[in-house]
Amino acid sequence: MILNTEILIIFGVFMLLSMLVSNQLKSRFRKYSRIPLRSGLSGRQVAEKMLDENGIHNVRVISTPGRLTDHYNPANHTVNLSPEVYNGRSVAAAAVAAHECGHAVQHARAYAFLQMRSALVPVISIGSRYMQWVLLAGILTVEAYPGILLAGIIMFAATTLFSFITLPVEFDATKRALSWLTNTGITVGEEHSNARDALKWAALTYVVAALASLATLLYYIMIFMGRRS
C-alpha cells in the first residue's frame, strides 16, 4: 500500500500546523509567565479561590511534575498544576489555573460534554493499546481480510470522536475561566487580554489535533473502500 501524494501533503500540512501552534503556545506561555499578576496571587491561590467561590470543596489543588502538564482529574477530584503554574504569580499562571478549575466546575455542574468524554475514556484507553497494530494488520491484509481494517477503523473513529467532544469541553472551561477572572477582578485590562490570548492558543492545539485525527480516519476509510477498485 503506497501513500499517494495528496495524502502525504495532508499529513504534512497537519504536522506543520501542529508544530506552529505548539510553538506559539509555548512562546505565549513564556511571555505571559514573565508578566506579574497585579493581585500577587499564585496559581494555587487562584485555583483555590475559584473552587471556593463556586462552592466546590471536595477538589484538591496539587502540584504535578513537568511543564504544561496542567489538568483536572475527575477520577480523584484534583486540579493538577505544573510547578510553574502552581507557584507562579503571573498572568499565565492565573489563566491556566482558572482554566483547569473550569473543568472542575463542569464536573460539579454535570456538564454534558465532559460526562460524554469521561464515559469514552475507558474505551479509548483499551483501544489505544491495540489500535495501531490492528490498523497495520488491516492495511497489509485488506484484500483478504477486510474485517480487520474495519475493526481498526471503528477503534480509530472512537478516538476521533473523543477529540471532537474535547473541543466544547475546552472552550467552555476557557469561557468559565475568563468570565470568573473578569468578575473577580483578578485580571483587568491588558492582563485579561493576555490571559485570553494564552488560552486561545491552548485551545487551538485541540482543534488541530481533532482535524488531524479526522483526516487520518478518512484516509483509513479510503483504503477500506478502495479495496474494491
C-alpha positions, 0 to 999 in steps of 0.5 A: 500500500503506497501513500499517494501524494495528496495524502502525504501533503495532508499529513504534512500540512497537519504536522506543520500546523501542529508544530506552529501552534505548539510553538506559539503556545509555548512562546505565549506561555513564556511571555505571559509567565514573565508578566506579574499578576497585579493581585500577587496571587499564585496559581494555587491561590487562584485555583483555590479561590475559584473552587471556593467561590463556586462552592466546590470543596471536595477538589484538591489543588496539587502540584504535578511534575513537568511543564504544561502538564496542567489538568483536572482529574475527575477520577480523584477530584484534583486540579493538577498544576505544573510547578510553574503554574502552581507557584507562579504569580503571573498572568499565565499562571492565573489563566491556566489555573482558572482554566483547569478549575473550569473543568472542575466546575463542569464536573460539579455542574454535570456538564454534558460534554465532559460526562460524554468524554469521561464515559469514552475514556475507558474505551479509548484507553483499551483501544489505544493499546491495540489500535495501531497494530490492528490498523497495520494488520488491516492495511497489509491484509485488506484484500483478504481480510477486510474485517480487520481494517474495519475493526481498526477503523471503528477503534480509530473513529472512537478516538476521533470522536473523543477529540471532537467532544474535547473541543466544547469541553475546552472552550467552555472551561476557557469561557468559565475561566475568563468570565470568573477572572473578569468578575473577580477582578483578578485580571483587568485590562491588558492582563485579561487580554493576555490571559485570553490570548494564552488560552486561545492558543491552548485551545487551538492545539485541540482543534488541530489535533481533532482535524488531524485525527479526522483526516487520518480516519478518512484516509483509513476509510479510503483504503477500506473502500478502495479495496474494491477498485 
